[in-house]
Amino acid sequence: NTALLVVDVQNGVVGAAHQRDAVVANVGSLVEKARRERVPVVWVQHSDKGLARGSDDWRIVPELSPGDAEPLIEKNYGDSFEDTTLETVLSGLGVGRLVVVGAQTDACIRSTLHGAFVRGYDATLVSDAHTTEDLTAWGAPPPDQVMAHTNMYWTDQSAPGRTAGTVTTEQVDFGTS
């Protein structure tokens, strides 16, 4: 079974992110598609000293809204699996494949993809449904290059018995048909 994993699409995480509106729209269309196809949608929400639980920055962007029956995982580390209930939730749903969207590309998305993969999950990154902020002042490449590089290297990930890869929003197939 497949689940859509929506990582950290929060006001304070994506507020100044590259192509914010387009990415949030793509995430929204995938949430709607997953719901129509009865695919679990699992939400992840980050908090730390700069993103205080309950603050406006901590809240999920207003364009998106977790459903009442959709799991919401609170995390304090980049990897959405680390010290959370995510693995237990996915196991209870019978999920072995994740379609990953959200932010930030070079932090929580990267960490969560690798965390999923090393825990035995198949992990697909949606190439036009993740984003990051501009960290060039600290020596990082521009956001579009960070996103392109992440898409490139995740396309070629492999391991025994697991699959990885990237697809566009339009190409997402939850495997329900």
N, C-alpha and C positions, 0 to 999 in steps of 0.2 A: 504494500500500500504506500501511497505517496501523500505527503503533507506539504502545504505551502508554509514556509517559515519566514515571517515578517520581522526583521531585526531592526530595532531602534529607529523607527520612523517617527521621531519625537521632535517637538518644536526646537529644542536647543541643540539637537544633533544635525538636523537638516536645514535649519533656518537660513544659513548662508551657503548651503551646499551647491555644488556645480549642477546645473540643469534641474534644480529642485522640483519645479512644477511638473516637468515632463516625467521625472522619476516617480514622484508621488502619484501622478495619473496612471502610470504603468502599474505600479503596485496596486492601486485601486482597481484597475481592470482585472488584474490577476486574482485579487480577493473575490471580486464578483464572479469570475469564472469558476474558481474553486468552490464557492458556495453553490452555484448552479449545478455543478457536477458532484456535489456532496463529498468533496475532498476536504479533509481537516485543514483549517487555518490555525496556525499556532503563532501567537504574538510574543515578541520579546521586548522588554523595556529595561533600559539601563539606568542605573543611578550610581553616583559617586559624589565626592565632595564638591565637584563643579556642576553637578546635575542632581540637585536635591529632590528626593522623593516628595511628590505632592506639589512641586513648583510648576509654574506654567511651562518652563523649558523642559521639564520631565514628561509632560503630557504628550500623548500621541497626537500628531498633526490633526487639525480639525476636519480635513478632507477624508480621513479614515476613521473607522470606528470598529473595535472588536465586537463581535457578536456575543451575546450573553453566554452561549454555550461554548465559545471558543477559548481555549486555554490561553492565559496570559502569564508568561514566565518573567519574573523579575530577576535581574542579574546585576552583579557588581564587577564583573571582569569582561574582557574582550570576547572570550569564548563563551557562547551562550550555554554550553554544557557545564562549564566549570562552576561547581558549588550551587547548582540549581536543580530543579525538578524536571528539566527538559527531557532527559533520557527516560525517566519514569513515565512521563506523559506520552512520549512517542511510543514506548513499549505498550502502554495501555491501549493505544490507538492502532497497534499492529503496523506501525510505519517503519519502512526500511529504506525509503528514498525521500530525500528532501529537495524541494525547489526553493532556493534561497534568494531573497530580495531584501533591500534596505540600505542601511548605512552603518558605519562608514567603511567604504571599500577597503582602505588600507589598515583598518583596525578591526572592528568587530565582525565585519563580513569575512575578511581573510581568516581571522582566528576561528570563527564558527565553521567555515568550510573545512578547514583542516581538522578541527575538533570532531566534526561529523565523520569525516573520512577515516580518521584513525580509530574511531569507535565502531567502524564497520558499516556505516551508512553510505548509500549512493548519494551523491550530492551534485545537483545541477545549479549553476549560477545563471540568473537571468541577466544577460549582458547589458540591457538598457533599463534595468530596474534596481540599480545600486548606484550610490554616489558618495562623494567625499567633499570636504571643504578644501580650500586653497591653503596649503601649508608650505608654499614656496619660500616664505620668509625664513623658514627653518631648514631650508635646503632640499625640500622634497620636490619632485617633479610637479608640474601643473596637474590639476585634477583630471583633465581629460586623458593625460598620459598614464596616470595612476590607474584609472579605470580600464584603459585599453590594455595595459600590461597585465592587470589582474585577469581580464577576460582571456588574454593570450595564454598565460600560464595555466589557468584552470581548465582550458580546453584540452590540454595535453596531460592532465593528471591521470595516473593509473595505479592500480594496486590489485593484488590477487582477489578475485571475487567481488570487486567493487567497481562502480563506474562513476565517472565525473564528466564534466563538460559544461559548455555554455550554450544557451539558446536565447533568442530574442523573446520579448513578450508575446509577439504574434505566434512564435513557434512552440510555446509551452504546450506540452501534452501531458496531462495528469494521468494518462493511462486508464481512463474510465470508459472509453468507447470501444 
